């Protein structure tokens, strides 16, 4: 397993080709991916806004949550509030 840990923000998960590349790299342990439910909600919301059917966006988010369940960060809001 890689020692590199990366939080993927919605902006890198929105474009399909970049999302695919990053998820494939995480899948083979090139790096340790970290996500939050809020990040995936933003991805879904923006995909729908740009024309992806809602059910397809929900399936994508569900697949990411299922496959990468160990990547989710919780109790992070206090750190966000502390950032300048």
Number of C-alpha atoms within 10 A of each C-alpha: 9 10 9 10 13 13 14 17 16 19 13 13 21 18 12 11 11 13 16 13 12 17 20 12 14 20 14 11 14 16 17 18 21 17 21 18 13 11 16 23 15 16 22 25 16 16 20 16 11 9 9 14 12 14 11 13 20 18 12 15 17 14 12 15 17 10 12 16 13 12 18 13 13 9 7 9 8 8 8 8 8 7 6 4
